[in-house]
Amino acid sequence: MAAGLSVLLALWAWPLQPEKPRPRVTGSRQRGFGALFTAYTLEGIGYIIAGTFLVAAISGPLGSSAWVLVGLSAALSPVLIKPGRHVLPAAIALQAVASRCPLSSAAPRRS
């Protein structure tokens, strides 16, 4: 079913034309792009580590459905979040807190 949906969406997107290039941006906006690129790179590294161990960190019945919840959240986020200046820092902060939740909810181990 996913393959069929992919084929249909690819056929729909195939004839679309890209937008014409915009004038090149210089100055402070270009420096802003460097900061954004660095933030996305560091976020990607952090996300890979958190994502790799996400299922192992969540025990119980939610462990097997963790990626389903992640996918639903990712699918709904463009609809629910309006673009703005503070969306990316807020999302990174929320991810940092959420990735630490399994640590704080784990039962203490006795030696």
Secondary structure, 3 states (H helix, E strand, C coil): CHHHHHHHHHHHHCCCCCCCCCCCCCCHHHHHHHHHHHHHHHHHHHHHHHHHCHHHHCCCCCCCCHHHHHHHHHHHHHHHCCCCCCHHHHHHHHHHHHHHHHHHHCCCCCC
